[in-house]
Amino acid sequence: MKINITILLFFGLLSCQSQTYEDAQKTEKSNNLVENNKIHVELHSRVDTTKTEIKQVAILWINYLNSEPDKIYDNPYWNEEEKKMYKDFDLSRSLLYQFPSGQLLRHFKPKILSIEKEGDYYGIRTIYSGDGLEGQYRKSDPWTIQKIYAVRENNQWKLKNSLPIVTATWDKKTVGKITFIYPPNYKFSQELAEKANKFCNQVKNEFRFPEWGPFDFYITQSGDELGRLLNFDFFFSGYTTGIGLNEKRMLLSGKGSEYYPHEFIHLIVPEFDRHRLIEEGFATWKGGQGGKTFEESAKLLANELFKNDTVTFSDVLNKKWGWQYSAFYTTGAVFCHSAYERGGVELVNELLRIPNDSEKLIEKLCLIYDIEQKNFDGFWRNETLKFLDN
C-alpha cells in the first residue's frame, strides 16, 4: 500500500509539473507567432519555456507538426539551405509518416521531452506515444522518439536534419565514385570500398544503364546508429539497416561495412518512379536481401508457398502474407529472374519501366510475360516453386 501511494504521488507530481502547449503559447497569441493548431503537443516539465530561445524553438517545432509535415512542399519552418539541396528535405518524413500526419499524430501524440542547446544549435527530442492502445498495437508504442535540430537563419529559428550535425567530425575517403563517410573510430576497408565500385560498374555495364553519378555512403554499426542520422533517437517507425536515397545521391548503412550491394542498386538504376515491387525485386535479385542471396531467399519463399495453396499474389503485394519471409522483395526478384530467363537484359529493362501503379501492375506483367490475366496467379506460383528444395 505504501508503494502504491508513493507511485500515485509521483504521477500526481508529474501531472502538476507537466506543461501543455497552451501554457507555452499564452503570451504568443497576441504576436501571431503561433498558428491555429490542430495537433495537440505536450511539453515535458524539462522544457523550460521561461527561456526565450527555448520557447521560440518549441513554437517553431509545434508549428511544423501542424503544417502537414508528411507532405512535400516549401515548408516555411525548414531551413532554406536544405530545401534548396533536396526536394524531400526532411530525412525522417517518409519513415515517420507511414500514415497521414493528421491521422498519425492523433493516435501517437507528440510530447516534447527536451530542447537543449548544442553548440550553435538546439536539439529537440520528441516522443510519439499512444493512449489506450490494446493487444498487438501496444507493441508499437512508442511509435518513435525523434531528435531534430533548430538552427538560426536570418535571425529566425529554422529546423535542420541531424545528419550534417552528427557527422560533422567524421572521416571521409573517396574511392572511385563513392565517398565513404564514417566515424573516427571506424576501421576503413580499402578492399571492400574497391569491391563496391566494381559491383556498381558491373551492374551498370550488364544492364546497359547510363553512367551512374557519384554518391555519399554513410557507414554506421547498427540500425539505431543509422536512425540517429535520420532524425531518430529511438528508431522504430520505418526501422531499417540500409536506405538508398537516389535523389539525394546518398546511401546510409547500419551494417558496418563498405559493401552493401542491395542498396547500391538503388543508386545506380536509372531514376524512375517504378513500382516498388520491381525496384526492390531487382535490388534483391542482383544484391541479395537481409543477409541472404537471391537464391536463398527464393528457396525460402518457395518452401513456404508450397505449404499454403490459398495464398495469392495479391496477398503478397498488399503484404498480408509472407512479410517474415520477405515475400514482397523476393517475389519481385523472381519476376526479374524470370524476365532474364525469357528475354535477357532487354526484358529485364522493360520490367524496370513498369510505373508505380498497383492497379495496372498485373496488366503490365502479363504483357511482358505474354500471359492472360486469369492465369497470372498460377504463373507467379509456378515461377516461385521452381526454387523448391529438390
C-alpha positions as a printed NumPy array, in Angstrom:
array([[  0.   ,   0.   ,   0.   ],
       [  2.817,   2.392,   0.833],
       [  4.416,   1.729,  -2.54 ],
       [  1.12 ,   2.361,  -4.338],
       [  0.636,   5.687,  -2.54 ],
       [  4.176,   6.691,  -3.463],
       [  3.518,   5.869,  -7.105],
       [  0.285,   7.863,  -7.074],
       [  2.049,  10.838,  -5.523],
       [  4.826,  10.531,  -8.106],
       [  2.396,  10.58 , -11.02 ],
       [  0.461,  13.393,  -9.369],
       [  3.644,  15.433,  -9.148],
       [  4.438,  14.791, -12.788],
       [  0.973,  15.85 , -13.866],
       [  1.353,  19.088, -11.915],
       [  4.761,  19.805, -13.424],
       [  3.893,  18.777, -16.973],
       [  3.145,  21.677, -19.3  ],
       [  0.891,  21.686, -22.303],
       [  1.426,  23.612, -25.469],
       [ -1.319,  26.005, -24.401],
       [  0.875,  27.049, -21.451],
       [  3.761,  27.801, -23.789],
       [  1.71 ,  29.797, -26.267],
       [ -0.343,  32.06 , -23.961],
       [  1.936,  35.062, -24.32 ],
       [  2.49 ,  34.425, -28.031],
       [ -1.071,  34.53 , -29.345],
       [ -1.17 ,  38.305, -29.428],
       [  2.016,  38.359, -31.506],
       [  0.63 ,  35.834, -34.049],
       [  3.675,  33.601, -33.574],
       [  1.511,  30.521, -33.171],
       [ -0.924,  29.362, -35.786],
       [ -4.371,  27.872, -35.206],
       [ -3.099,  24.42 , -34.294],
       [ -4.983,  21.185, -34.782],
       [ -2.396,  18.79 , -33.334],
       [ -2.052,  18.915, -29.55 ],
       [  1.595,  18.853, -28.464],
       [  2.534,  18.395, -24.822],
       [  5.741,  19.687, -23.239],
       [  7.669,  17.794, -20.583],
       [  8.49 ,  19.798, -17.449],
       [ 12.148,  19.703, -18.511],
       [ 11.31 ,  22.075, -21.383],
       [ 11.762,  25.468, -19.733],
       [  9.691,  27.888, -21.799],
       [ 10.525,  30.78 , -19.475],
       [ 13.732,  30.967, -21.525],
       [ 13.093,  32.975, -24.665],
       [ 15.046,  30.864, -27.163],
       [ 13.627,  27.582, -25.875],
       [ 10.113,  28.995, -26.177],
       [ 10.847,  30.151, -29.736],
       [ 12.198,  26.729, -30.715],
       [  9.205,  24.977, -29.112],
       [  6.801,  27.15 , -31.081],
       [  8.767,  26.523, -34.288],
       [  8.571,  22.754, -33.817],
       [  4.889,  22.749, -32.852],
       [  4.027,  24.857, -35.874],
       [  5.903,  22.382, -38.068],
       [  3.979,  19.444, -36.606],
       [  0.791,  21.311, -37.502],
       [  1.896,  22.125, -41.051],
       [  1.193,  18.687, -42.608],
       [  4.818,  17.535, -42.315],
       [  4.057,  14.337, -44.233],
       [  3.69 ,  16.394, -47.419],
       [  6.485,  17.711, -49.626],
       [  6.256,  21.446, -50.252],
       [  8.128,  24.67 , -49.48 ],
       [  7.587,  24.428, -45.729],
       [  8.343,  27.803, -44.07 ],
       [  9.661,  26.203, -40.87 ],
       [ 12.606,  24.414, -42.508],
       [ 15.989,  25.979, -43.308],
       [ 16.488,  27.27 , -46.846],
       [ 19.854,  25.58 , -47.439],
       [ 18.455,  22.049, -47.159],
       [ 15.289,  22.952, -49.066],
       [ 17.46 ,  24.101, -51.969],
       [ 19.515,  20.894, -51.828],
       [ 16.627,  18.414, -51.664],
       [ 13.004,  18.454, -52.738],
       [ 12.196,  15.965, -49.956],
       [ 14.286,  17.761, -47.337],
       [ 13.123,  16.147, -44.053],
       [ 15.113,  12.888, -43.868],
       [ 12.66 ,  11.365, -41.386],
       [  9.467,  12.231, -43.278],
       [  8.921,   9.077, -45.343],
       [  9.876,   6.776, -42.448],
       [  7.943,   8.515, -39.678],
       [  4.702,   9.156, -41.528],
       [  3.545,   5.694, -42.525],
       [  0.079,   7.275, -42.306],
       [ -1.045,  10.87 , -42.998],
       [  0.277,  13.181, -40.28 ],
       [ -3.2  ,  14.35 , -39.267],
       [ -4.121,  10.747, -38.524],
       [ -0.82 ,   9.54 , -37.067],
       [ -0.301,  12.46 , -34.673],
       [ -3.729,  11.946, -33.152],
       [ -3.051,   8.293, -32.403],
       [  0.602,   8.669, -31.399],
       [  0.552,  12.044, -29.7  ],
       [  3.767,  14.085, -29.733],
       [  5.339,  15.213, -26.469],
       [  8.492,  17.32 , -26.463],
       [ 10.886,  15.726, -23.977],
       [ 13.711,  18.236, -24.167],
       [ 15.065,  21.245, -26.025],
       [ 18.772,  21.556, -25.27 ],
       [ 21.479,  23.881, -26.532],
       [ 24.198,  22.037, -28.5  ],
       [ 26.792,  24.488, -29.78 ],
       [ 25.094,  26.749, -32.311],
       [ 22.015,  24.516, -32.446],
       [ 19.149,  23.355, -30.295],
       [ 18.405,  19.628, -30.183],
       [ 14.672,  18.835, -29.985],
       [ 13.641,  15.402, -28.663],
       [ 10.017,  14.333, -29.119],
       [  8.286,  11.091, -28.194],
       [  5.243,   9.881, -30.141],
       [  3.124,   7.656, -27.898],
       [ -0.431,   6.351, -27.96 ],
       [ -3.253,   6.356, -25.427],
       [ -5.374,   3.296, -24.749],
       [ -3.715,   1.027, -27.298],
       [ -4.664,  -2.626, -26.881],
       [ -3.32 ,  -6.021, -27.894],
       [ -0.698,  -6.048, -30.629],
       [ -0.96 ,  -2.273, -31.064],
       [  0.616,  -1.749, -27.643],
       [  3.82 ,  -3.26 , -29.016],
       [  4.156,  -0.318, -31.406],
       [  4.197,   2.223, -28.591],
       [  6.106,   4.484, -28.674],
       [  6.   ,   4.98 , -32.421],
       [  9.368,   6.69 , -32.239],
       [ 11.476,   9.22 , -30.39 ],
       [ 12.596,  11.866, -32.826],
       [ 15.571,  14.167, -32.47 ],
       [ 15.809,  17.079, -34.827],
       [ 17.663,  20.388, -34.652],
       [ 16.924,  24.098, -34.826],
       [ 19.41 ,  26.47 , -36.455],
       [ 19.493,  30.26 , -36.644],
       [ 18.805,  31.587, -40.156],
       [ 18.251,  35.286, -40.91 ],
       [ 17.559,  35.937, -37.22 ],
       [ 14.886,  33.236, -37.094],
       [ 14.966,  29.655, -35.858],
       [ 14.517,  27.035, -38.585],
       [ 14.551,  23.235, -38.49 ],
       [ 17.533,  21.192, -39.656],
       [ 18.327,  17.495, -40.165],
       [ 20.592,  15.77 , -37.674],
       [ 22.828,  14.144, -40.313],
       [ 25.177,  17.082, -41.087],
       [ 25.483,  17.874, -37.37 ],
       [ 26.162,  14.317, -36.166],
       [ 28.67 ,  13.63 , -38.967],
       [ 30.472,  16.996, -38.889],
       [ 33.638,  15.445, -37.414],
       [ 33.502,  12.085, -39.257],
       [ 36.244,  10.911, -41.597],
       [ 35.822,  10.845, -45.377],
       [ 37.507,   8.859, -48.111],
       [ 36.639,   8.801, -51.806],
       [ 37.264,   5.579, -53.713],
       [ 36.18 ,   5.635, -57.338],
       [ 32.864,   7.474, -57.428],
       [ 31.829,   6.672, -53.86 ],
       [ 32.688,   8.938, -50.927],
       [ 32.667,   6.876, -47.732],
       [ 31.811,   8.808, -44.55 ],
       [ 32.364,   7.041, -41.235],
       [ 33.027,   7.683, -37.512],
       [ 36.624,   8.418, -36.43 ],
       [ 36.94 ,   5.061, -34.627],
       [ 35.802,   3.03 , -37.66 ],
       [ 38.395,   0.797, -39.361],
       [ 38.094,   1.519, -43.074],
       [ 38.494,  -1.32 , -45.619],
       [ 40.051,  -0.238, -48.9  ],
       [ 39.424,  -3.71 , -50.321],
       [ 35.666,  -3.576, -49.717],
       [ 35.491,   0.006, -50.996],
       [ 37.061,  -1.081, -54.288],
       [ 34.737,  -4.093, -54.422],
       [ 31.77 ,  -1.72 , -54.01 ],
       [ 32.792,   0.367, -57.026],
       [ 33.448,  -2.757, -59.078],
       [ 29.972,  -4.122, -58.301],
       [ 28.273,  -0.873, -59.321],
       [ 30.162,  -0.776, -62.609],
       [ 29.423,  -4.439, -63.358],
       [ 25.665,  -3.983, -62.913],
       [ 25.712,  -0.777, -64.951],
       [ 27.546,  -2.497, -67.806],
       [ 25.49 ,  -5.7  , -67.706],
       [ 22.151,  -3.889, -67.979],
       [ 23.405,  -1.04 , -70.169],
       [ 22.414,   1.615, -67.677],
       [ 23.597,   5.197, -68.141],
       [ 26.719,   6.205, -66.234],
       [ 25.899,   6.366, -62.54 ],
       [ 26.645,   9.533, -60.615],
       [ 28.88 ,   9.8  , -57.542],
       [ 27.238,   9.325, -54.167],
       [ 27.992,   9.592, -50.455],
       [ 27.955,   6.416, -48.367],
       [ 27.439,   6.907, -44.613],
       [ 28.58 ,   3.882, -42.588],
       [ 27.282,   3.134, -39.09 ],
       [ 27.423,  -0.019, -36.98 ],
       [ 23.706,  -0.592, -36.302],
       [ 20.168,   0.351, -37.198],
       [ 19.986,   2.578, -34.119],
       [ 23.118,   4.485, -35.15 ],
       [ 21.694,   4.8  , -38.643],
       [ 18.457,   6.121, -37.151],
       [ 20.308,   8.987, -35.471],
       [ 21.359,  10.224, -38.917],
       [ 17.697,  10.17 , -39.968],
       [ 16.448,  12.244, -37.001],
       [ 15.53 ,   9.316, -34.724],
       [ 16.659,   8.944, -31.116],
       [ 14.631,   5.714, -30.808],
       [ 14.197,   4.1  , -34.217],
       [ 11.008,   2.071, -34.707],
       [  8.84 ,   3.651, -37.388],
       [ 10.418,   2.7  , -40.71 ],
       [ 13.295,   0.901, -38.969],
       [ 15.949,  -0.23 , -41.424],
       [ 19.638,  -1.086, -41.601],
       [ 20.066,   0.436, -45.032],
       [ 18.481,   3.063, -47.228],
       [ 19.447,   4.417, -50.634],
       [ 18.245,   7.925, -51.464],
       [ 18.718,   8.304, -55.214],
       [ 17.522,  11.906, -55.454],
       [ 19.996,  12.924, -52.744],
       [ 22.806,  10.679, -54.095],
       [ 23.165,   9.291, -50.605],
       [ 23.347,   5.817, -49.074],
       [ 23.133,   5.139, -45.344],
       [ 24.037,   1.788, -43.815],
       [ 23.806,   0.24 , -40.369],
       [ 25.793,  -2.827, -41.422],
       [ 29.279,  -1.582, -40.536],
       [ 30.657,  -2.385, -43.981],
       [ 31.732,  -0.604, -47.166],
       [ 29.94 ,  -3.26 , -49.225],
       [ 26.13 ,  -3.193, -49.412],
       [ 25.104,  -4.451, -52.873],
       [ 21.324,  -4.356, -52.336],
       [ 21.378,  -0.652, -51.516],
       [ 23.937,   0.125, -54.239],
       [ 21.32 ,  -0.954, -56.768],
       [ 19.016,   1.886, -55.714],
       [ 21.787,   4.379, -56.512],
       [ 22.745,   3.014, -59.945],
       [ 19.444,   2.038, -61.61 ],
       [ 18.084,   4.836, -63.816],
       [ 15.924,   7.125, -61.684],
       [ 12.273,   6.444, -62.456],
       [  9.048,   6.23 , -60.456],
       [  8.8  ,   2.471, -60.96 ],
       [  6.689,   0.096, -58.921],
       [  8.328,  -0.688, -55.593],
       [  7.874,  -4.44 , -56.107],
       [ 10.1  ,  -4.185, -59.175],
       [ 12.592,  -1.73 , -57.635],
       [ 13.134,  -3.873, -54.543],
       [ 12.908,  -7.056, -56.57 ],
       [ 15.738,  -6.013, -58.872],
       [ 17.861,  -4.97 , -55.87 ],
       [ 17.187,  -8.358, -54.229],
       [ 17.885, -10.32 , -57.407],
       [ 21.255,  -8.679, -58.021],
       [ 22.253,  -7.687, -54.483],
       [ 20.565, -10.111, -52.102],
       [ 18.497,  -9.085, -49.113],
       [ 18.64 ,  -9.46 , -45.334],
       [ 21.982, -11.261, -45.419],
       [ 20.727, -13.856, -47.923],
       [ 21.476, -14.322, -51.608],
       [ 18.603, -14.213, -54.072],
       [ 18.707, -17.999, -54.407],
       [ 18.48 , -18.492, -50.636],
       [ 15.538, -16.086, -50.348],
       [ 13.752, -17.66 , -53.323],
       [ 14.159, -21.139, -51.85 ],
       [ 12.734, -19.987, -48.503],
       [  9.738, -18.36 , -50.191],
       [  9.12 , -21.405, -52.393],
       [  9.151, -23.773, -49.424],
       [  6.645, -21.629, -47.505],
       [  4.431, -21.11 , -50.546],
       [  4.374, -24.87 , -51.162],
       [  2.816, -25.341, -47.706],
       [ -0.015, -22.893, -48.432],
       [ -2.133, -23.319, -51.554],
       [ -4.538, -20.466, -50.737],
       [ -2.063, -17.583, -50.854],
       [ -2.468, -15.262, -53.832],
       [ -0.178, -12.742, -55.471],
       [ -2.474, -10.02 , -54.145],
       [ -1.768, -11.207, -50.584],
       [  1.943, -10.673, -51.169],
       [  1.501,  -7.373, -52.997],
       [ -0.603,  -5.974, -50.148],
       [  1.733,  -7.521, -47.539],
       [ -0.995,  -9.633, -45.983],
       [  1.191, -12.734, -46.136],
       [  4.855, -13.607, -46.094],
       [  6.404, -10.491, -44.593],
       [  8.525, -12.723, -42.33 ],
       [  9.902, -14.416, -45.461],
       [ 10.484, -11.107, -47.314],
       [  7.881, -12.336, -49.802],
       [  7.353,  -8.885, -51.335],
       [ 11.037,  -8.329, -52.157],
       [ 11.626, -11.918, -53.221],
       [  8.561, -12.061, -55.466],
       [  9.873,  -9.028, -57.338],
       [ 13.242, -10.76 , -57.621],
       [ 11.599, -13.918, -59.006],
       [  9.938, -11.776, -61.684],
       [ 13.326, -10.273, -62.603],
       [ 14.896, -13.726, -62.81 ],
       [ 12.013, -14.981, -64.938],
       [ 12.278, -11.995, -67.292],
       [ 16.001, -12.578, -67.716],
       [ 15.438, -16.277, -68.473],
       [ 12.902, -15.371, -71.17 ],
       [ 14.354, -12.281, -72.781],
       [ 17.673, -11.404, -71.201],
       [ 18.702,  -7.853, -70.367],
       [ 16.139,  -6.247, -72.688],
       [ 13.163,  -7.862, -70.955],
       [ 14.534,  -7.003, -67.503],
       [ 14.852,  -3.365, -68.568],
       [ 11.256,  -3.499, -69.775],
       [ 10.297,  -4.742, -66.314],
       [ 12.163,  -1.797, -64.771],
       [  9.962,   0.583, -66.761],
       [  6.746,  -0.542, -65.039],
       [  5.331,   2.595, -63.369],
       [  4.262,   2.891, -59.748],
       [  0.619,   1.952, -60.273],
       [ -0.554,  -1.145, -58.401],
       [ -3.891,  -1.212, -60.224],
       [ -2.113,  -1.767, -63.538],
       [  0.793,  -3.864, -62.254],
       [ -0.663,  -7.272, -63.15 ],
       [ -1.724,  -5.996, -66.573],
       [  1.835,  -4.781, -67.283],
       [  3.398,  -8.017, -66.043],
       [  1.053, -10.092, -68.201],
       [  2.085,  -8.114, -71.275],
       [  5.764,  -8.673, -70.512],
       [  5.367, -12.42 , -69.932],
       [  2.715, -12.842, -72.651],
       [  0.126, -14.49 , -70.419],
       [ -3.574, -13.898, -69.749],
       [ -4.548, -12.133, -66.534],
       [ -6.726, -15.052, -65.423],
       [ -3.588, -17.215, -65.389],
       [ -1.367, -14.751, -63.541],
       [ -1.608, -16.252, -60.042],
       [ -0.732, -19.666, -61.412],
       [  2.207, -18.182, -63.315],
       [  3.549, -16.442, -60.19 ],
       [  3.195, -19.596, -58.107],
       [  4.864, -21.814, -60.725],
       [  7.803, -19.431, -61.19 ],
       [  8.348, -19.296, -57.433],
       [  8.041, -23.048, -56.878],
       [ 10.876, -23.641, -59.347],
       [ 13.154, -22.806, -56.404],
       [ 11.811, -25.59 , -54.177],
       [ 14.308, -27.854, -52.441],
       [ 14.847, -30.94 , -54.553]])
